[in-house]
Amino acid sequence: MGGILKVSYDDYTKFDEQFGHLFTNLAYSHYILRLEYRFTGTMMTDAPKYVNLNSGVMLHAQPPQSMRFDQGFPASLEMQFLADEGKGERSTANLCTPGTHVEMGGQLVTKHIVKSSAPTFLAEEWVSAEVEVRGNEEIIHRINGVEVLRYQRPQLDPTNNNAPATDQIELGGNLMLGYGHIALQAEGQPVWFRKIELKSLEKK
């Protein structure tokens, strides 16, 4: 409506762990993705507390057809969108790693959340997010045109059974992630997306 893609739960009586992702039909490798997002309304009362003013876009995501029926999130790299809860600083454009790891400065990073240097934004504020993805080489997060996070060599976590990268590895998938689907999140918090643009980049 009005050029806005809306995640809404107006007709839901409860969330009931119905996590959702809107996937691209194709997988992508080298590109720049730009969009604007804003949070609206309140989270579903029975959704996990961490989804409050929380959404994101998944990068290098596994195909939706390969996900288990009980799998909440695809193995992927999430550019996480957050807003102010009134409890102190809460940076947006962090990295979350369901079923994955990355490298930073040549060192393997295995923690689930890597914080960015972005500021905290109010929930109703439109925020411009951009991510530059260069296959398996490097990924850069930008907020309102400013770089806030950079990491390298995204890869599947062979020990993670919750967002089962192990399924892909057992089927012969490459441990190193050089491409994948893009997916917008719906995880219990109403959120709007607009001005979604995708630009292909030539491989270096």
N, C-alpha and C positions, 0 to 999 in steps of 0.2 A: 504494500500500500504506500503510495507516494514515493516509490523508489526505495523503500525501507524493508529489509528482511527482519521480521520480528519473531523472536522466541517468546511465546505466550503460553500461560497455563490457565487461562480464563475458564476453560471447560473441564479442567481437572479437579476432581474432588480430593485426590491425593497423588503424590509423586510416585510412590511405590517403586523406587529405584529404576525408573524408566529413563536412564541416561540415553541421550540421542546425539547423533552427529550427522551433519549434512555434508556428504562427500562429493568431491568432484568425480565426474565419470572417468577421467583420465588421470594417470600418474604423471608427475612433473619432476624435473631434476634441477634445472638452472632457471631461476626466475626471480622477479620482484613482485610481491603481493602487497597491495595497499588497501586499506579500508578504514572506515570510521566506526566506532562503537560507542554506545552509552547504555548504562543500566537504568532500568525503570521498575517500579513496583517492588514487591518483596518476594523473597524466596519461598518455595513451598515448605510448609511447616514440618513435613516429615522427611525432607531432604537432609543429607548430611550437613552439619554446621559449616563445613569449609566451603560450601558452594555459595554462601552469602556474598553478593556483589562480586561474583567470580564467574568468568567464562574464558574463552580462548579460541585459538585456531591451531589445529593439529597439522604438523608438517611431516613429510616422509612417512605418512600413515600407511599401515597395512591395508590391503583391499578389504572392504566391508564384508565381502563374501567369505573371507578367511577367518572372521571373528567367531568365537564361541557364542552360543546363545546367552550364556550367563556372564559374558565379558562386558564390563562397564565402559572401558576405554580401549581404543586401538593402540597397539604398539606404535609409538610415534614420538615426536618432539613437540611439546605444546608451548606456543607463545601465549602465556597466561595473562588474561586481562583481569585486573582487580580495581576496586574503588574504596574510598574512605569509609570505614566502619565507625569512625569516631573514637578509635582506640590507639591512635598514634600513626606513625608512618606506615604506609602499605604500598610499596612500589608496584607498578604495573609492568607488563612485558617481561616478567620473570620467565625462566625456562623450567618446565616440568617434564619428567622423563618416564612416562609409563612404558616399561619394557625396553628401555634404551639407556645408553650412556653417551657421553661426549668427551672430548678432550679440550683442555684450555691450557695454553702455554706448554704444550707437549705432555701434559699430565692427564691421566684418565680421571674423570670426575664421575663418581658413582652415586652421589647424593641425589635425591629425587627432585629437589627444588634448588635452582641456582638463581639468586636474586639479581635483579638488574639495578642500574643506577638511576632509573626513572623516578620522578616525583610521585606524590599521591594526588589522585584526582577525585573530585566529587562525583557521586553516582550519576547524576543527571547530565553531566558534562559530556559533550561529544569529544572524543579523543581520536587523533589520527595515528594509526599504527602501520608500520611498514616492516617487512622482513625480506631480506635479500638472501636467497638460497643458492649456493653454488655446489650442487651435488654433494659429494662426500668431503669436499675441501673445507668449506666454511659457511656459517650462517650468522647473519647480523640482524639484531633487533633495533628498530628505531621508533621513537615516540615523538610526534610533532616535529619530525625532521631531524631529531638528534639521536645519535647512536647511544644505546644504553646497555647493550650486551653483545658479546661476540664469542663464538666457540667453533671448534673444528671437529672433524672426523666423527660424525654421528654414527652410532653402531648399536646393534641389538644386544640386549643383556641376556646371555645364555642361561642365567640362573633364575630368571624371573618367570614365575608361573601365574602371576596375577593378571598381567597384560601379556599374554603368552607369546613372547618372542620365541620361546622354545618350539612352538608349533611350526613356525616358519623355518627355523634352523633344521629341524628334523626332516622337513620336506625338501631340503636342499637349498634354502635361501641363503643369500650372502650375509655374513655377519655385519659387514660394513654397509651403511645405508647411503645410497647415492641418489635415490629417487623414491617417490611415493605419492600417495594421494594427499589432498588438502581437505580438511574437514572443519566446519564451524561447530562449536559446542552448544548443546542444550542439556544442562545438568541441574535444573531445578530453580534457576534464577532467571526471571525475565530480562532479556537484553535485546537491543536493536543493533543492526548492522546496516551500513549504507556506503555508497561510493566504493564498491568493491572492484578493484582493478588488478589484472594479472598481466605482467609483461615478461615475455620470454627473453632469456639472456643467452648469448653465444657462449659456448664452452671455451675456456682459455686454452 
